[in-house]
């Protein structure tokens, strides 16, 4: 029997969603963004449901030896202890076999009591084959066959499960990246009512475009999901494969699921203004809008700053725009709240790693998914220069964190290089690499360090959200002008740019800027002009915290993409009044 129908008018599909620190259904920024989006949707009483996979083995638990060599073990968790099992079943066809899916429900609660249900699909049922039972077991695991089967389960299985739960004929289906693009096939098949997919018309595609929204997060061609045609035929069958070919989703016998999402969506967006520009160059036949990412303010603000905002800005949770009033909070209260957040971070570092950090020393944070383009070791480009700066200007402490994908050997080597520098610099600069980075560590790090470092190779960072989390806690960013930072950067006010000089070699130009600003601007201000540094902290909250949040982000989706043909489904109490929304 289906579950009682809830007031749901839109569905959000994501391969990963960070629901809570103890639910390991995410790997990094994509999943954290998804979770923050749903938290803000619940705050706004938005009639939304979400779909993802269960991942009984989670992503993985990270283990680092004394040399920084990473190994992995499955994450141990019990879905039944945190999720609600549902009776509904959905069936899909993979490689000609019937595969049955069940669902578990997690309820995201908003500040006003509204709930957004999240359905986590699970194939571990006795009626499925041994392989099919593992389809929903590992996040980003397995080979291309395994990944394509997962994406059939998410996209096609997700639409079928929503229908089984009574959520039919929704106004919108939002694909968070190409992993979910196959949901468009399920929607077409439902509309065709038994007619062959070979008879899909322009009218059918227009119907699809009115319903579908696609968000791309990947600024490089290799990052988009691609599968060989022979495998697609095997997994999806001839009729579905022929449809994908008819829609122009293959290039040289390779299926690109981003093309499917683009061709099926009436609204397409990148996740920062710069990223939208890059995406328009990558996909010149499509209109790619820009809705810059944000973070959920209530989730990423430390207890110390929550108390501070509650005293000075009582309505900040309901309306994040009020964080602009942080500009009036006394500097000494900003400093005190930060000192308490820093104390909590250093206490946890000491408990987990044994490292003793100085609460008065400049502490730099670098924590994110490990990928070579993010350049975790860039700060060590000239270790002698870094040591000289620490000797002459003031002590430097650095906290690292981040997981490398189990199959990404270059990323694992990057962690090893950080450990080599830890050993080489240990008598001058304290450095620690905290293991098993996740939501809990992210909350501590983005609030407890003094400076947030970001050094990607431009323009490979689509958006990035860790610096936004830091801003919620008054932590300035020091970043290459990539992703969201060109929009949030006000030099010396919200943080500092690692400048790229024209007509100069990229690496050396960035390296010179990074060391010069550390030596002559940032460290002298931190140690000798504490109030000036606190003003930058306060500006980060007022200018960036008030804007780079998922409340503003979701308001833009509602204005521009959601419910365009279903005005009655718009939230009755939006997060902000129309006059207050900055687009």
C-alpha positions as CSV (number, residue, x, y, z in Angstrom):
1,X,0.0,0.0,0.0
2,X,1.3,3.5,-0.8
3,X,2.1,5.9,2.0
4,X,-0.4,8.7,2.6
5,X,0.1,11.4,0.0
6,X,1.8,14.5,1.4
7,X,1.6,18.0,0.0
8,X,4.5,17.6,-2.4
9,X,4.7,19.5,-5.7
10,X,8.4,19.2,-6.6
11,X,11.2,16.6,-6.3
12,X,14.9,17.1,-5.8
13,X,17.2,14.3,-7.0
14,X,20.8,14.0,-5.9
15,X,23.3,11.2,-5.9
16,X,24.4,12.2,-2.4
17,X,22.8,14.2,0.4
18,X,24.4,15.2,3.7
19,X,21.5,14.8,6.1
20,X,23.3,14.6,9.4
21,X,26.9,13.9,10.6
22,X,25.9,10.4,11.6
23,X,24.3,9.5,8.3
24,X,27.2,8.8,5.8
25,X,25.3,9.3,2.6
26,X,27.6,12.0,1.1
27,X,31.2,12.5,0.1
28,X,31.7,16.2,-0.2
29,X,30.4,19.5,-1.4
30,X,27.7,18.2,-3.8
31,X,26.0,16.3,-0.9
32,X,26.4,19.1,1.6
33,X,24.8,21.6,-0.8
34,X,21.9,19.2,-1.3
35,X,21.4,18.8,2.4
36,X,21.5,22.6,3.0
37,X,19.1,23.1,0.1
38,X,16.6,20.8,1.8
39,X,17.0,22.4,5.2
40,X,16.2,25.8,3.7
41,X,13.3,24.3,1.7
42,X,11.9,23.0,5.0
43,X,12.4,26.5,6.6
44,X,10.5,28.0,3.7
45,X,7.6,25.4,3.9
46,X,8.4,24.5,0.3
47,X,6.3,21.5,-1.0
48,X,9.3,19.5,-1.9
49,X,10.5,15.9,-1.5
50,X,14.0,14.6,-2.2
51,X,15.4,11.3,-3.6
52,X,18.8,9.7,-3.1
53,X,20.3,6.2,-2.5
54,X,20.8,4.6,0.8
55,X,24.5,3.5,0.7
56,X,24.7,0.9,3.4
57,X,28.5,1.1,3.3
58,X,28.5,4.9,3.3
59,X,31.3,6.6,1.4
60,X,34.2,5.2,3.5
61,X,36.0,5.7,6.8
62,X,39.5,7.2,6.2
63,X,42.6,5.9,7.9
64,X,46.0,7.7,7.6
65,X,49.3,6.2,8.7
66,X,52.2,8.3,10.0
67,X,53.3,9.0,6.5
68,X,50.0,10.1,5.2
69,X,49.1,6.9,3.3
70,X,45.3,6.6,3.1
71,X,43.4,3.4,3.5
72,X,39.7,2.9,3.6
73,X,37.1,0.7,5.4
74,X,33.3,0.7,5.0
75,X,31.4,3.1,7.2
76,X,29.5,1.3,10.0
77,X,26.0,2.6,10.5
78,X,22.5,1.3,11.0
79,X,19.8,2.8,8.8
80,X,17.1,1.5,10.9
81,X,18.3,3.5,13.9
82,X,17.9,6.9,12.1
83,X,15.6,6.3,9.2
84,X,11.9,5.3,8.9
85,X,11.3,2.1,6.8
86,X,8.4,2.4,4.3
87,X,6.3,-0.4,2.9
88,X,6.1,1.0,-0.7
89,X,8.0,-0.9,-3.4
90,X,9.1,0.2,-6.9
91,X,10.5,-1.9,-9.7
92,X,12.8,-1.1,-12.5
93,X,14.5,-3.0,-15.3
94,X,18.3,-3.3,-15.4
95,X,20.0,-5.5,-18.0
96,X,16.7,-7.0,-18.7
97,X,16.1,-8.0,-15.1
98,X,13.4,-6.8,-12.7
99,X,15.0,-5.0,-9.7
100,X,12.8,-4.2,-6.7
101,X,13.5,-1.1,-4.6
102,X,12.3,-0.2,-1.2
103,X,12.6,3.3,0.5
104,X,13.6,4.7,3.8
105,X,12.4,8.1,4.9
106,X,14.3,10.9,6.7
107,X,12.4,14.0,7.7
108,X,14.1,17.4,7.4
109,X,12.5,19.8,9.9
110,X,12.3,23.5,9.2
111,X,12.5,26.4,11.7
112,X,8.7,26.8,11.5
113,X,7.9,23.1,11.9
114,X,7.5,22.2,8.2
115,X,9.0,18.9,6.9
116,X,10.7,17.9,3.7
117,X,10.7,14.1,3.3
118,X,13.9,12.5,1.9
119,X,13.5,9.1,0.3
120,X,16.6,6.9,0.3
121,X,16.3,4.0,-2.1
122,X,17.5,0.5,-1.2
123,X,18.0,-2.5,-3.4
124,X,19.1,-4.9,-0.6
125,X,16.0,-7.1,-0.9
126,X,16.0,-11.0,-1.0
127,X,14.0,-11.0,-4.3
128,X,16.9,-9.3,-6.1
129,X,20.0,-11.0,-7.4
130,X,23.2,-10.9,-5.5
131,X,24.6,-8.1,-7.7
132,X,21.4,-6.1,-7.7
133,X,21.3,-6.1,-3.9
134,X,24.6,-4.2,-3.9
135,X,23.5,-1.5,-6.3
136,X,22.7,0.9,-3.5
137,X,25.5,-0.2,-1.2
138,X,28.5,2.1,-2.0
139,X,28.6,5.8,-2.9
140,X,30.8,6.4,-6.0
141,X,32.0,2.8,-5.8
142,X,32.5,0.1,-8.4
143,X,33.1,0.3,-12.2
144,X,31.2,2.0,-14.9
145,X,28.6,-0.7,-15.1
146,X,28.0,-0.4,-11.3
147,X,27.7,3.4,-11.6
148,X,25.3,3.3,-14.5
149,X,23.1,0.8,-12.6
150,X,23.1,3.2,-9.7
151,X,22.0,6.0,-11.9
152,X,19.1,3.9,-13.3
153,X,18.1,3.2,-9.7
154,X,18.3,6.9,-8.7
155,X,16.7,8.4,-11.8
156,X,14.2,5.9,-13.1
157,X,13.7,4.1,-9.7
158,X,13.3,7.5,-8.0
159,X,10.4,8.5,-10.2
160,X,8.8,5.1,-9.8
161,X,9.1,5.3,-6.0
162,X,7.6,8.7,-5.8
163,X,4.6,7.4,-7.7
164,X,4.4,4.4,-5.4
165,X,4.3,6.8,-2.5
166,X,1.5,8.8,-4.0
167,X,3.7,11.7,-5.3
168,X,2.5,11.8,-8.9
169,X,2.3,14.5,-11.6
170,X,4.7,16.9,-9.8
171,X,5.3,20.4,-11.1
172,X,9.1,20.1,-11.1
173,X,11.9,17.6,-11.0
174,X,15.2,19.1,-10.1
175,X,18.4,17.2,-11.1
176,X,21.4,18.1,-8.9
177,X,24.0,17.1,-11.5
178,X,23.9,14.6,-14.3
179,X,23.7,11.5,-12.0
180,X,19.9,11.9,-11.9
181,X,19.3,12.7,-15.6
182,X,17.8,9.3,-16.4
183,X,14.7,10.4,-14.5
184,X,13.7,12.1,-17.7
185,X,13.2,8.7,-19.4
186,X,10.9,7.6,-16.6
187,X,8.9,10.9,-17.0
188,X,8.6,10.3,-20.8
189,X,7.6,6.7,-20.4
190,X,4.9,7.7,-18.0
191,X,3.6,10.3,-20.4
192,X,3.7,8.0,-23.4
193,X,1.4,5.5,-21.6
194,X,2.7,2.5,-23.5
195,X,3.5,4.2,-26.7
196,X,7.0,3.4,-28.1
197,X,9.7,5.9,-27.1
198,X,10.6,6.0,-30.8
199,X,7.4,8.1,-31.2
200,X,8.5,10.9,-28.8
201,X,7.5,14.2,-30.3
202,X,8.6,17.8,-29.9
203,X,5.4,18.3,-27.8
204,X,6.5,15.5,-25.4
205,X,9.9,17.2,-25.0
206,X,8.3,20.6,-24.3
207,X,6.2,18.9,-21.6
208,X,9.5,17.5,-20.1
209,X,11.2,20.9,-20.3
210,X,8.3,22.6,-18.4
211,X,8.9,20.1,-15.5
212,X,12.7,19.7,-15.4
213,X,15.4,21.8,-13.8
214,X,19.1,21.0,-14.2
215,X,22.0,22.2,-12.0
216,X,25.5,21.6,-13.3
217,X,28.5,21.7,-10.9
218,X,31.3,20.6,-13.1
219,X,33.5,23.1,-15.0
220,X,35.6,20.5,-16.9
221,X,34.4,18.1,-19.6
222,X,35.9,15.0,-18.0
223,X,33.9,15.6,-14.8
224,X,30.5,14.8,-16.5
225,X,29.1,11.3,-16.3
226,X,29.9,9.4,-19.5
227,X,29.3,5.7,-20.4
228,X,30.1,3.7,-23.5
229,X,27.3,2.9,-25.9
230,X,27.6,-0.8,-25.7
231,X,27.2,-0.7,-21.9
232,X,24.2,1.6,-22.2
233,X,22.5,-0.9,-24.6
234,X,23.2,-3.7,-22.0
235,X,21.9,-1.8,-19.0
236,X,19.1,0.2,-20.4
237,X,18.0,-1.8,-23.4
238,X,17.6,-1.0,-27.1
239,X,14.5,1.3,-26.9
240,X,15.9,3.6,-24.3
241,X,19.3,3.7,-25.9
242,X,17.8,4.6,-29.2
243,X,15.9,7.4,-27.6
244,X,19.1,8.8,-26.0
245,X,20.7,8.6,-29.5
246,X,17.8,10.4,-31.0
247,X,18.1,13.2,-28.4
248,X,21.7,13.7,-29.3
249,X,23.2,12.5,-26.0
250,X,26.0,10.5,-27.6
251,X,29.3,11.8,-28.8
252,X,31.5,9.2,-30.6
253,X,29.5,6.4,-29.0
254,X,29.8,7.8,-25.5
255,X,26.7,8.8,-23.6
256,X,27.0,12.1,-21.8
257,X,24.3,12.4,-19.2
258,X,24.7,16.1,-18.9
259,X,23.5,16.4,-22.5
260,X,20.4,14.4,-21.5
261,X,19.8,16.8,-18.5
262,X,20.3,19.9,-20.7
263,X,18.1,18.7,-23.5
264,X,15.3,17.8,-21.1
265,X,15.3,20.9,-18.9
266,X,13.6,24.3,-19.3
267,X,15.9,25.9,-16.8
268,X,19.7,25.2,-16.5
269,X,22.0,26.8,-14.1
270,X,25.6,26.9,-12.9
271,X,26.5,27.4,-9.3
272,X,28.4,30.7,-9.4
273,X,28.6,33.6,-11.9
274,X,32.0,32.5,-13.1
275,X,31.0,28.9,-13.4
276,X,28.0,29.8,-15.5
277,X,30.3,31.7,-17.9
278,X,32.5,28.6,-18.1
279,X,29.5,26.3,-18.7
280,X,28.2,28.5,-21.5
281,X,31.5,28.1,-23.3
282,X,31.5,24.4,-22.7
283,X,27.8,24.1,-23.9
284,X,27.3,27.0,-26.3
285,X,24.0,25.7,-27.6
286,X,22.3,26.2,-24.2
287,X,21.3,29.0,-22.0
288,X,23.0,28.5,-18.6
289,X,21.9,30.8,-15.9
290,X,23.8,31.5,-12.7
291,X,22.4,30.8,-9.2
292,X,25.4,31.0,-6.8
293,X,25.4,28.4,-4.1
294,X,24.9,29.1,-0.4
295,X,25.0,27.3,2.9
296,X,22.3,26.7,5.6
297,X,23.0,29.4,8.2
298,X,21.6,27.5,11.2
299,X,23.6,24.4,10.4
300,X,27.0,26.0,9.9
301,X,26.9,28.7,12.5
302,X,28.8,27.6,15.7
303,X,27.1,27.6,19.1
304,X,29.1,30.7,20.2
305,X,28.0,32.7,17.1
306,X,24.4,31.4,17.3
307,X,24.2,32.8,20.9
308,X,25.7,36.1,19.6
309,X,23.2,36.4,16.8
310,X,20.3,35.5,19.0
311,X,21.2,38.4,21.2
312,X,21.7,41.0,18.6
313,X,19.7,39.7,15.5
314,X,16.8,37.6,16.9
315,X,15.2,36.9,13.5
316,X,18.4,35.8,11.7
317,X,17.3,32.1,11.4
318,X,14.0,33.1,9.8
319,X,15.5,35.7,7.5
320,X,19.3,35.3,6.9
321,X,19.3,38.7,5.2
322,X,19.2,40.2,8.7
323,X,22.8,39.0,9.2
324,X,23.7,42.3,7.5
325,X,23.0,43.9,10.9
326,X,26.1,42.1,12.3
327,X,27.9,45.2,11.2
328,X,26.7,46.8,14.4
329,X,27.8,44.0,16.8
330,X,30.7,45.3,19.0
331,X,34.1,44.0,17.9
332,X,34.9,42.6,21.3
333,X,31.9,40.3,21.2
334,X,32.9,39.0,17.7
335,X,36.4,38.3,19.1
336,X,34.9,36.6,22.2
337,X,32.6,34.3,20.2
338,X,35.5,33.4,17.8
339,X,37.8,32.6,20.8
340,X,35.2,30.1,22.1
341,X,34.8,28.5,18.7
342,X,38.6,28.2,18.4
343,X,38.8,26.7,21.8
344,X,36.3,24.0,20.8
345,X,38.3,23.2,17.7
346,X,41.7,23.0,19.4
347,X,40.2,20.8,22.1
348,X,38.9,18.3,19.6
349,X,42.2,18.3,17.6
350,X,44.0,17.5,20.9
351,X,41.6,14.7,21.7
352,X,41.7,13.1,18.3
353,X,45.3,13.6,17.2
354,X,47.2,14.6,20.4
355,X,48.5,17.8,18.7
356,X,48.9,20.8,20.9
357,X,48.0,24.1,19.3
358,X,48.4,27.6,20.6
359,X,45.1,29.4,21.0
360,X,46.8,32.7,20.3
361,X,48.6,31.8,17.1
362,X,47.3,32.4,13.6
363,X,45.5,29.2,12.6
364,X,44.9,28.6,8.9
365,X,42.3,26.0,7.8
366,X,42.3,24.0,4.6
367,X,39.7,21.3,4.5
368,X,37.7,19.9,1.5
369,X,37.5,16.9,-0.7
370,X,41.0,16.1,-1.9
371,X,41.5,16.6,-5.6
372,X,44.7,17.6,-7.4
373,X,43.2,20.8,-8.8
374,X,42.4,22.0,-5.3
375,X,46.2,22.0,-4.6
376,X,46.3,21.2,-0.9
377,X,50.1,21.6,-0.9
378,X,50.2,25.0,-2.6
379,X,51.0,26.8,0.6
380,X,54.2,24.8,0.7
381,X,55.4,25.9,-2.7
382,X,58.3,27.7,-1.1
383,X,58.8,26.2,2.4
384,X,61.8,28.3,3.2
385,X,59.8,31.5,2.5
386,X,57.0,30.2,4.7
387,X,59.4,29.4,7.5
388,X,60.9,32.9,7.2
389,X,57.5,34.5,7.4
390,X,56.7,32.5,10.6
391,X,60.1,33.5,12.1
392,X,59.9,37.2,11.3
393,X,56.2,38.1,11.5
394,X,54.4,35.6,13.8
395,X,53.6,32.0,14.5
396,X,51.6,30.0,11.9
397,X,49.5,26.9,12.6
398,X,47.7,24.9,9.9
399,X,44.9,22.4,10.1
400,X,44.3,20.1,7.1
401,X,41.4,17.7,6.5
402,X,39.9,15.9,3.5
403,X,39.4,12.5,1.9
404,X,40.7,11.3,-1.4
405,X,38.5,9.0,-3.5
406,X,39.8,5.4,-3.0
407,X,40.7,5.1,-6.7
408,X,42.3,8.6,-7.0
409,X,46.0,7.8,-6.6
410,X,47.2,11.4,-7.5
411,X,44.9,12.7,-4.7
412,X,46.2,10.2,-2.3
413,X,49.8,11.3,-3.2
414,X,48.8,14.8,-2.5
415,X,47.9,13.9,1.1
416,X,51.3,12.1,1.4
417,X,53.0,15.4,0.2
418,X,51.2,17.4,2.9
419,X,52.5,14.9,5.5
420,X,56.0,15.3,4.1
421,X,55.8,19.0,4.7
422,X,54.4,18.4,8.2
423,X,57.6,16.5,9.0
424,X,59.9,19.0,7.3
425,X,58.4,22.1,9.0
426,X,57.6,20.6,12.4
427,X,60.2,22.6,14.3
428,X,58.9,25.9,12.9
429,X,55.2,25.5,11.9
430,X,52.6,23.4,13.7
431,X,50.6,21.4,11.1
432,X,48.0,18.7,11.7
433,X,45.9,16.6,9.3
434,X,42.7,15.5,11.0
435,X,41.3,12.2,9.6
436,X,37.9,11.2,8.4
437,X,36.7,14.7,7.4
438,X,32.9,15.1,7.5
439,X,30.1,17.4,8.6
440,X,31.2,17.4,12.3
441,X,34.8,18.4,11.5
442,X,33.6,20.9,8.9
443,X,31.5,22.6,11.6
444,X,34.5,22.9,13.9
445,X,37.0,23.9,11.3
446,X,35.1,26.6,9.5
447,X,34.3,28.3,12.8
448,X,37.5,27.7,14.8
449,X,40.3,28.7,12.5
450,X,41.4,32.3,12.0
451,X,41.8,32.2,8.2
452,X,40.2,30.0,5.5
453,X,42.6,29.1,2.7
454,X,41.5,28.1,-0.8
455,X,43.9,27.5,-3.6
456,X,42.2,25.8,-6.7
457,X,43.5,26.1,-10.2
458,X,41.2,28.6,-11.8
459,X,38.5,28.0,-13.2
460,X,38.2,24.4,-11.9
461,X,36.3,25.3,-8.7
462,X,32.6,25.5,-9.8
463,X,31.6,27.2,-6.6
464,X,32.9,25.9,-3.3
465,X,31.0,26.5,-0.1
466,X,33.5,26.0,2.7
467,X,34.4,29.6,2.6
468,X,30.8,30.5,2.9
469,X,30.5,28.4,6.1
470,X,33.6,30.2,7.4
471,X,32.0,33.6,6.7
472,X,28.9,32.6,8.8
473,X,31.4,32.4,11.7
474,X,33.4,35.6,11.0
475,X,36.3,33.7,9.5
476,X,37.8,35.6,6.5
477,X,38.8,33.8,3.3
478,X,42.2,33.9,1.6
479,X,41.5,32.5,-1.9
480,X,42.3,32.3,-5.5
481,X,39.6,34.2,-7.4
482,X,37.6,31.2,-8.4
483,X,34.1,29.8,-7.8
484,X,32.0,32.0,-5.5
485,X,35.0,34.1,-4.3
486,X,34.9,36.7,-7.1
487,X,31.4,37.6,-5.9
488,X,32.2,37.6,-2.2
489,X,35.7,39.1,-2.3
490,X,36.2,42.7,-1.1
491,X,39.9,43.2,-0.6
492,X,40.8,43.8,3.0
493,X,37.1,43.9,4.0
494,X,35.8,40.3,3.6
495,X,39.2,38.7,3.1
496,X,42.0,38.7,0.6
497,X,42.6,37.6,-3.0
498,X,45.5,35.4,-4.1
499,X,45.9,37.7,-7.1
500,X,46.7,36.5,-10.6
501,X,48.8,39.0,-12.5
502,X,48.3,39.4,-16.2
503,X,51.0,38.2,-18.6
504,X,52.8,36.2,-15.9
505,X,53.2,32.5,-15.2
506,X,50.2,31.3,-13.2
507,X,51.9,29.3,-10.5
508,X,54.6,31.9,-9.7
509,X,52.2,34.8,-9.8
510,X,49.8,33.2,-7.3
511,X,52.7,32.1,-5.1
512,X,54.1,35.5,-4.9
513,X,50.8,37.1,-4.1
514,X,50.0,34.5,-1.4
515,X,53.3,34.9,0.4
516,X,53.4,38.7,0.1
517,X,49.9,39.1,1.5
518,X,50.6,36.7,4.4
519,X,53.8,38.5,5.3
520,X,52.9,42.1,4.8
521,X,49.1,42.3,5.3
522,X,47.4,39.4,7.0
523,X,49.8,38.3,9.7
524,X,50.7,41.9,10.7
525,X,47.1,42.7,11.0
526,X,46.3,39.6,13.0
527,X,49.1,40.1,15.5
528,X,49.5,43.9,15.7
529,X,46.0,45.3,14.8
530,X,43.6,42.9,16.4
531,X,40.6,45.2,16.1
532,X,41.3,45.7,12.3
533,X,41.3,42.0,11.9
534,X,38.1,41.8,13.9
535,X,36.5,44.3,11.5
536,X,37.3,42.0,8.6
537,X,35.7,39.2,10.5
538,X,32.6,41.3,11.2
539,X,32.4,42.3,7.5
540,X,32.6,38.7,6.5
541,X,29.4,38.0,8.4
542,X,27.5,41.1,7.3
543,X,28.4,41.1,3.6
544,X,28.9,37.4,2.9
545,X,27.0,35.5,5.5
546,X,23.9,37.5,4.8
547,X,24.0,36.6,1.1
548,X,25.8,33.3,0.5
549,X,23.2,31.2,2.1
550,X,20.7,28.6,0.8
551,X,17.8,30.7,1.8
552,X,18.7,33.4,-0.8
553,X,19.7,30.6,-3.2
554,X,16.4,28.8,-2.9
555,X,14.5,32.1,-3.3
556,X,16.2,32.5,-6.6
557,X,15.2,29.0,-7.7
558,X,11.6,29.8,-6.7
559,X,11.6,33.1,-8.6
560,X,13.3,31.7,-11.8
561,X,12.7,28.0,-12.1
562,X,10.2,26.3,-9.7
563,X,6.4,26.2,-10.1
564,X,6.3,28.4,-13.3
565,X,3.2,26.5,-14.4
566,X,1.9,25.9,-10.9
567,X,1.6,29.2,-9.1
568,X,-0.5,27.6,-6.3
569,X,2.4,25.4,-5.3
570,X,4.7,28.3,-4.5
571,X,5.4,28.5,-0.7
572,X,2.7,30.6,1.1
573,X,5.4,31.9,3.4
574,X,8.6,32.4,1.4
575,X,11.9,32.8,3.2
576,X,11.9,36.5,2.3
577,X,9.4,39.1,1.1
578,X,9.9,39.7,-2.6
579,X,11.2,43.2,-1.9
580,X,13.9,41.6,0.3
581,X,15.2,39.1,-2.2
582,X,18.5,40.0,-3.9
583,X,18.9,38.4,-7.3
